[in-house]
Amino acid sequence: TSRDHLYPSSWAALEETYPRLKSGLWNLEAPTQRILDWCQSRDVACLNLLPIFEVDRDSGGERLHYVHDGHWTAAGHALAARAAAQFILRESLL
């Protein structure tokens, strides 16, 4: 997941720093969609963490990305680990 994708204020700050981003040509969904399309075309099990992170963000959970560098916080790592474990079990990958 990307801090700038998950937190609108982070994207807004980027747009202020780089005004060309306001052109509307940027599709924040595109990188994730390319990966999901690749996985689907090759029948590869793939976990999209963005919807999971969005639900947690919307429920008022702890911040999942650091403000200044965009890496996951401890809460982000814990959420990703739980989601990955559930995905592995659900898909019988282990």
C-alpha positions in Angstrom: 0.0 0.0 0.0 1.0 3.6 -0.5 0.7 6.4 2.1 -0.2 8.8 -0.7 -3.0 6.4 -1.9 -4.3 5.6 1.5 -4.3 9.1 3.0 -5.8 11.9 0.9 -3.9 14.5 2.8 -0.6 12.9 1.8 -1.6 13.0 -1.9 -2.7 16.7 -1.5 0.7 17.5 0.0 2.4 15.9 -3.0 0.1 17.9 -5.4 1.2 21.1 -3.7 4.8 20.2 -4.0 4.5 18.9 -7.6 1.6 20.9 -9.3 1.7 18.7 -12.4 0.2 15.9 -10.4 -3.1 18.0 -10.4 -3.4 17.4 -14.1 -5.7 14.4 -13.5 -3.5 12.2 -15.6 -2.3 10.3 -12.5 -4.2 7.1 -11.7 -3.3 5.9 -8.2 -5.1 2.7 -8.9 -3.0 1.8 -11.9 0.0 0.1 -10.3 -2.2 -2.1 -8.1 -4.4 -2.9 -11.0 -1.5 -4.0 -13.2 -0.3 -6.4 -10.5 -3.8 -7.8 -10.0 -4.3 -8.2 -13.7 -0.9 -10.0 -14.0 -1.8 -12.4 -11.2 -5.2 -13.1 -12.6 -3.9 -13.8 -16.1 -1.4 -16.3 -14.7 -3.7 -17.8 -12.1 -1.5 -16.6 -9.3 -3.1 -16.1 -5.9 -2.7 -12.4 -5.0 -3.7 -10.4 -1.9 -4.6 -6.8 -2.4 -4.0 -5.1 0.9 -5.4 -1.7 -0.1 -9.1 -2.5 0.7 -8.0 -4.1 4.1 -6.0 -1.0 4.9 -8.9 1.3 3.9 -11.3 -0.4 6.2 -8.9 -0.1 9.1 -8.3 3.5 8.3 -12.0 4.3 8.0 -12.7 2.6 11.3 -10.3 5.0 13.1 -7.5 2.5 13.7 -3.9 3.6 14.3 -2.1 5.2 11.4 -0.7 2.5 9.1 2.0 4.5 7.3 4.5 6.9 8.8 3.8 10.6 7.8 7.3 11.4 6.6 8.7 8.4 4.9 5.6 6.3 3.9 6.8 3.0 5.4 4.3 1.0 7.4 4.0 1.6 11.1 3.9 -1.2 13.6 0.1 -1.2 13.2 0.5 -1.4 9.4 2.9 -4.4 9.6 0.6 -6.1 12.1 -2.5 -5.6 9.9 -0.6 -6.9 6.8 0.7 -9.9 8.7 -2.9 -10.8 9.9 -4.3 -10.4 6.4 -1.5 -12.4 4.9 -1.9 -15.2 7.4 -5.7 -15.4 6.7 -5.1 -15.3 2.9 -2.5 -18.1 3.1 -4.9 -20.3 5.1 -8.0 -19.4 3.0 -6.1 -20.2 -0.3 -4.6 -23.3 1.2 -1.1 -22.1 0.3 0.6 -23.8 3.2 
